Amino acid sequence: MKISLPASVYLFDYYKLFLQLCVAAAIGFVIYSALFGLTW
């Protein structure tokens, strides 16, 4: 069953995915730097 969706829906989906990746990368970087800050 295939439903045709407007391009804006796909763009919004990719935008949400991109935001989630950015947030995950930022949190990972904070934890990473915090751990390395403790080891110094």
VMD Tcl script that draws the C-alpha trace (Angstrom):
set ca {
  {0.00 0.00 0.00}
  {1.69 3.15 -1.19}
  {0.55 6.59 -0.10}
  {1.79 9.62 -2.02}
  {2.92 12.35 0.32}
  {3.83 15.93 -0.52}
  {7.53 16.75 -0.65}
  {7.17 19.05 2.37}
  {6.37 16.03 4.56}
  {9.57 14.30 3.48}
  {11.56 17.49 3.99}
  {10.08 17.93 7.47}
  {10.95 14.32 8.28}
  {14.54 14.79 7.16}
  {14.68 18.04 9.11}
  {13.57 16.27 12.31}
  {16.11 13.51 11.68}
  {18.83 16.11 11.12}
  {17.91 17.89 14.35}
  {18.01 14.62 16.28}
  {21.46 13.85 14.85}
  {22.69 17.32 15.79}
  {21.36 16.99 19.35}
  {22.88 13.51 19.71}
  {26.23 14.76 18.39}
  {26.18 17.75 20.75}
  {25.37 15.59 23.79}
  {28.02 13.05 22.77}
  {30.59 15.83 22.37}
  {29.74 17.27 25.79}
  {30.08 13.87 27.48}
  {33.26 13.15 25.52}
  {34.87 16.46 26.48}
  {33.73 16.07 30.09}
  {35.32 12.64 30.33}
  {38.55 13.89 28.80}
  {38.46 16.91 31.08}
  {38.34 14.55 34.07}
  {41.27 12.49 32.82}
  {43.54 15.50 32.34}
}
mol new
graphics top color blue
foreach p $ca { graphics top sphere $p radius 0.5 }
foreach p [lrange $ca 0 end-1] q [lrange $ca 1 end] { graphics top cylinder $p $q radius 0.2 }
display resetview
